[in-house]
Amino acid sequence: MEAGGGNAIFVPECDHKKGVFGPARRQGFELLMAQKRFEVGGWIEPEKYDLLQFVPKLVKPILEKQADHVTPERSGVSWRSYPEFQEACERVGNLAWQRITRQRLDVWQGPRFFNKKALQYYLDYADEYGGQWDCIFIPPMRMIADGLVMDSVSVECHNSAEQYVLEETNPELGYDKRVRQLHLLVEAIRKEGQKLGMLTSGQHEVV
């Protein structure tokens, strides 16, 4: 079903196991790839609606052929809108990513923007590490290994007040999920880094 003159397309979500996000995300990416006018695509989490105002700035490097993939980078003001524990976990995750890939990107921010060439990496990912958060972390690693141009654009977006309260008042979300997410992703990034030749034995010990 289309809405807003074809600006939005609504489809039933494909079947997938609870907690496995990869199939549904690829379903959306496949719809994007099928659009004839597709030049730049993106993925934004619903609770990060404040990021929408920065989309023109975020896609500019891709439209100007300066990058294949762009990751938003939270400014200092942006970070202060997040719960302290979430910020700590995500900064550690970003540091692990940087040490393994040698790319300084705020990957724990979540949203991604990409051209058709980069999008294909998301479509080709087969959930080798479980299909949870890894489905948006491992493809960019493979892009880096293949020489695609990765960029980071700083934006002063803010965490939503609703999400802040939810994180702070729900231990299962605010603590258990963050620790589990950090462990699973760093382990997946480390293993993939070894496969791609990004890690030396010394780096393995650090991470």
WOHU-V73541 format. One line per field, one symbol per residue. ss: DSSP state (~ for helix, > for strand, _ for the rest). phi: phi as a letter, one per 30 degrees, with the letter a starting at -180 (. if undefined). A space follows every 50 residues. Layout:
ss: ???
phi: ???
This chain:
ss: _>>____>>____________~~~~~~~~~~~~_______>>>__~~~~~ ~~~~~~~~~~~~~_____>>>>>>_~~~~____~~~~~~~~~~~~~~~~~ ~_____~~~__>>>_~~~~~~~~~________~~~~_~~~~~~~~____> >>>>>_____~~~~~~~~~_~~~~~~~~~~~~~~~~~~~~~~~~~_____ ~~~~~~_
phi: .cbiiidbbcbddddaddicceedddddddddddddcdbbbabbdedcdd dedceedddeddddicacbbcdcddeddeddceeddedddddddddeddd cibdbddddjebbacdddeedddddchdcjicdedccdeddddddciddc bbbdbcdbddddddddddcbedddbeddddddddddddddddddddidcc dddeddd
